[in-house]
Each structure stands twice: as C-alpha cells, then as structure tokens.
Amino acid sequence: MVKAAEEMARTDIVVTGAQIQAPFVEVLVLNSGKVHLAQFPSWDVLVQYYYGNSTYGICSLSYTENIIPSDNEWTVASIYADNSLSQQEVFDPGILSPGEVMLIKLKLDPQPGAGTINRVTLSSPNGVV
C-alpha cells in the first residue's frame, strides 16, 4: 500500500486542451508528474456533454488500439516530446513519459452539440484523475 501511495503522489496528469475535429474529439494530456504512464486499456475516460437540443449525456468510453476509434471509443493518436507538439516521442514509444503530451482521439455517439461546454475526465491505472 505504501508503494502504491508513493506512486500516486508522483503521478500527475493535466488536460491542456480539447477540440472537436468532427466526427472526433481530440484531447491533449500532459504528464506533469514523475512516473512513466502506459497501460492505456486500463485508463478510464468519461465524458459529460451536451448533444442534440441541449440534451445532457454521460459516456464511459472503451479503449481501442485502432487509429480510428468507433462510436464511444477512444485511442492514443500520438505522443509528443513536449507541449509544442512539433516532435513525436523518440524514446520509450507507446509510454507517456514525464513532460510528454499525449493526443487522444475519441468518438461520441451522439456527437457533441456545436458551441457546447463539455467535460472530459481521465483516470490513470493508479487512480490519479
């Protein structure tokens, strides 16, 4: 338990941006902690959003390895060396190392409404949100 608590204390993720690129939503996640993160199928991604005529919905998305997610799925589109998004990761491919930024792509059904304010919540396998 102590080891798990220490790992959680060194883990920190921050959503630095999100945008709709129809029919997908793209979210940027910065690893601002000191722990290398992976095990993406074990991550939780929850979206609270408005669609249609201001109908409120909550969706827990499933992870997929596919580059193009299907309805109510998410995937890691790319991992970048830093916030500039100019260079993809070189070392430890497929692992979100400290200081790196992960671009996740998700697809919601129904799609978010235009001009709505929505929330994406991510949780790493060790429980850090």
N, C-alpha and C positions, 0 to 999 in steps of 0.2 A: 504494500500500500504506500509506503514511503517513496519508493522508486517511481510509482505512477504519479504521485502528487508532485514530485520534483520535476518530472517530465511535463506535467500540465503547467507548472509555474514557468517553465522555459518556453512554452508554446504560445504564440500569438499570431492570429491571422486578422487581416483588415481588408474589407471590401473597399477598393479605391475608386471604383467606377462601374457603371452599368449603362447599357444602351440597348435599344431594340433595333435589330437588323432583321426585319421581317423575313421569314417567319420565326426567327430565333431571338433570344435574349442573350447578350454577351455580358459577362461579369468578370471584372478584374479582381484578383485576390492576391494580396501581398503577404508573404511570410515574413512578418516583422519580429518573429521570435528567434530562438537559438536552436530549434530542433528541426531536423530534416523531416519533411512530411511526404507520405505516399499513401498506399492502401486506399486509393480513391473509391473503389467499390464499397468501402466501409464508411465513407463520408455521408452525412445527412444533408440534403438540400431541400429546403422548404420555402415555398413562395406564397406570399399573401398578395393578392392582386385583384384588380377590377377588370371586368370584361363586359362586352355587350353594352346594355343600357345601365351601366353602373352597378352591375351585379358583382358581389364580393365572393371570391373563391380562395380556397387554401389548397395547395397541391404539394404533396411529398413526392419528389422526383426520384426515379430509379437511375442508377449509373449505367452507362453503356460504353464499350470500347470503340464503338463506331465513331467515325469522324463526324457523321451527320446524325444527331440524335432524332429519334422518333418522338411522337407525342408523349409528353410528360416524362421525358428522359433528359439526362444531362451528360456531358462528356468534357474531358480536358482537351481543349482545342490546341493549346500550346503553352509552353512555359518559357518565360523570358528571363534574361540575366538581371534585369532591373526594371524600374518603372518607366524608362524611356521606350520600352517595347521595340527597341531597334535591333537587338541581338537575341536570338533564341539561345536557350541554355546549351552549354557545351559539355560540362562535367555533370555526372550523375543524371543522365537522361531519364525522364519519367519520374523524377523526385523533385519536389518543391523545396529547394534548399533555402536557408535563411537569406533574406534580401531579394529573392527571386519573386516574380509575379506570374501567376497562373491565369490564363484566359479560359474561362469555362463557357461553354455554349449550351443553352438549354432551350427546349421547345415545349411550350404550354398549349394545351387544348382544353378549352378555348383560349385564343390568343388574348394578351392584354389589350385593353382599350387604348386608343390614341389619347395622349395627354393625361394619362392617369398616373398617380403616385402609388408605387408598389414597394414591397419589401422582400428581399431575398435573405434567408438565414442559412449559414453554412456551419457545420459542426465537424471537426476532425475526429478521427477514430478515438483519440484520447479524451474526447468530450469538450474540447475548447471551442467556443462559439465565436 
